[in-house]
C-alpha cells in the first residue's frame, strides 16, 4: 500500500492524474521534479532540440525478489510525440551518459537485458513510462536516464540523445 501511495503521489506531482488527494504530495516529492540536461545540437545539423525545457523525475526501487522497478515522469516536451528512453551507464556530463546499462554487459540490447522506458507524450507534452526488470542494477553500474529522439527499435537503438537526468541508482 505504501508503494502505491508513493507512486500515486509522484504521478500527481507530475500532473498526469492519479487517484488520491493533493495533500498526499509532500514537499520532498515536489522537489523531485528537476530540469533535465538538454544536449546542444543533438542532430548535428543545428536543428532545435525538441526536448528543450523538459522537466521530470525518475523514481526507482528494488523488490525483495531481486527485481528493479524504474518510473520516469516528464513534462515540457512536444505534444503527442514518441520518445525512447533508457537507463545509461555514466553521468550526464560524462560522454553524454555513455551507453545503455545492461544486466549482462556482453548480452544483447533487449528490454530484458536493459531498462527501456519508451513513452508517448499526451496533448500537454507530459509522458511517463515504467519498467520492471528481473535483475538488480550492479552497485555503481548506472548513473542516468536518457531521452532519445524516437522509440527503441529491434536493435536497441533510439536515435540521438536529447536530454539526460542524473540518477543515483545506488540509493
C-alpha positions in Angstrom: 0.0 0.0 0.0 2.8 2.4 0.9 4.5 2.0 -2.5 1.2 2.5 -4.3 0.5 5.8 -2.5 4.1 7.0 -3.1 3.9 6.2 -6.8 0.4 7.8 -6.9 1.9 11.0 -5.3 4.7 11.1 -7.8 2.3 10.8 -10.7 0.1 13.5 -9.2 3.2 15.8 -8.8 3.9 15.3 -12.5 0.4 16.4 -13.3 -0.6 13.2 -15.0 -3.5 12.5 -12.8 -3.9 9.9 -10.1 -6.4 8.7 -7.5 -5.8 10.4 -4.2 -5.8 13.9 -2.7 -3.3 16.8 -3.2 -2.5 16.5 0.5 -0.6 13.3 -0.2 2.0 15.2 -2.2 4.9 16.2 0.1 7.4 19.0 -0.3 10.1 16.4 -0.8 8.2 14.8 -3.7 7.5 18.2 -5.3 11.3 18.8 -5.1 11.9 15.6 -7.0 10.9 17.4 -10.3 14.1 18.6 -12.0 15.2 20.1 -15.2 17.0 17.6 -17.4 20.4 18.4 -19.0 19.4 19.1 -22.6 22.1 18.4 -25.2 23.0 21.0 -27.8 22.6 20.2 -31.5 21.7 16.5 -31.0 21.1 16.0 -34.7 24.4 17.6 -35.8 22.6 20.0 -38.2 21.7 22.9 -36.0 18.0 21.9 -35.7 16.4 22.7 -32.4 16.3 20.1 -29.7 12.7 19.1 -29.2 13.4 18.3 -25.5 14.3 21.9 -24.7 12.6 22.7 -21.3 11.9 19.1 -20.3 11.4 18.5 -16.6 10.6 15.4 -14.6 12.0 12.8 -12.3 13.0 9.1 -12.1 11.9 7.0 -9.2 13.4 3.6 -8.7 13.3 0.8 -6.2 14.2 -2.9 -5.8 11.9 -5.6 -4.7 12.6 -8.4 -2.3 12.6 -11.0 -5.1 15.5 -9.3 -6.9 13.8 -7.1 -9.4 14.3 -3.4 -10.3 11.4 -1.1 -10.8 12.0 2.3 -12.6 9.4 5.0 -13.2 10.0 8.0 -15.4 7.7 11.1 -15.4 8.3 14.0 -17.7 6.7 17.3 -18.9 7.6 20.1 -21.2 8.0 18.0 -24.3 6.2 18.3 -27.7 2.7 17.0 -27.6 1.7 13.6 -29.0 5.2 12.5 -29.8 7.1 9.3 -29.2 10.4 9.2 -27.5 12.8 6.4 -26.5 14.4 6.4 -23.0 16.9 4.1 -21.3 19.0 3.8 -18.2 22.6 4.6 -19.0 26.0 3.7 -17.6 27.6 7.1 -17.0 26.6 10.5 -15.6 25.1 13.1 -18.0 28.3 15.2 -18.2 30.5 12.1 -18.8 30.4 11.2 -22.6 26.6 12.1 -22.6 26.0 9.2 -20.2 27.7 6.6 -22.3 25.9 3.5 -23.4 22.8 1.7 -22.1 23.1 -0.2 -18.8 23.0 -3.9 -19.5 22.5 -6.5 -16.8 24.7 -8.8 -18.9 27.3 -6.4 -20.4 28.1 -8.9 -23.1 24.4 -9.7 -23.7 22.0 -8.3 -26.3 20.2 -4.9 -26.4 16.8 -6.2 -25.4 14.2 -4.9 -22.9 15.0 -8.0 -20.8 18.7 -7.1 -20.5 18.4 -3.3 -20.5 15.9 -0.9 -18.9 13.8 0.6 -21.6 11.4 3.5 -20.7 9.9 4.5 -24.1 6.9 6.8 -23.9 4.5 8.9 -25.9 3.6 12.4 -24.7 0.0 13.4 -24.3 -1.6 16.6 -25.7 0.0 18.7 -22.9 3.5 17.3 -23.5 3.6 15.0 -20.5 4.7 11.4 -20.6 5.5 8.5 -18.3 7.0 5.1 -18.5 7.9 2.3 -16.1 9.9 -0.8 -16.4 10.2 -3.8 -14.1 13.2 -5.9 -14.8 14.2 -9.3 -13.3 17.6 -8.1 -12.2 19.2 -5.7 -9.7 21.4 -2.9 -11.0 25.0 -3.5 -10.1 26.5 -1.1 -7.5 27.9 2.0 -9.3 26.6 0.4 -12.6 24.1 3.0 -13.8 24.0 6.8 -13.3 21.5 8.4 -15.6 18.3 8.2 -17.7 18.5 9.5 -21.3 15.6 10.6 -23.5 16.2 9.7 -27.2 14.7 11.1 -30.4 12.4 8.1 -31.2 11.2 4.8 -29.7 13.6 1.9 -29.4 14.0 -0.3 -32.5 14.6 -4.1 -32.5 18.4 -3.5 -32.4 18.0 -1.4 -29.2 18.7 2.0 -30.9 16.5 5.0 -30.3 18.3 7.8 -32.1 20.1 10.9 -30.9 20.4 11.7 -27.2 18.2 14.7 -26.5 18.2 15.1 -22.7 19.6 13.4 -19.6 18.8 13.2 -15.9 21.5 12.0 -13.4 20.0 9.3 -11.1 21.7 7.7 -8.0 20.7 4.1 -8.6 22.8 3.1 -5.6 20.3 4.6 -3.1 
